[in-house]
Amino acid sequence: MSAKKVGEISHYFDHISVGIIKAASPIKVGDKVHFKGHTTDFEQEIKEMQLDHESIPEAKKGQEVGVKVKDHVREGDEVFLAE
């Protein structure tokens, strides 16, 4: 599997199920991503992402964006583009 790493989780807001992804390369709404970490391993499509509480269609490298996640993610979990 040569999935492309697109970012890393820098924070997780438990009460709203939102993971903050620090983008290592551009990610956009509609992308299917794979969250992988010590105890994390699931895929989901990005339905929406926010930057400073504003919905954006795409995150650029270096931006930290909030994404609603269907499962618990943890700081340091890696985010890959799913095949």
C-alpha angles and dihedrals in degrees: 000000000000099000115169115243108231101174152322134254110253098174142002126209104207098190093056099029093236124147121200110223119200099210117229090182134003117299124183140195108273094036115128109226135189119219110207130179145126093300100003124092121149142114130224141159118253105242096175139355131195136205115192090348092304121116111241130185096219140019118220124216111286096021121121111221134181118235127183107238128200093215139031115284127188137213109276095025110139124235120214133182104252117234 
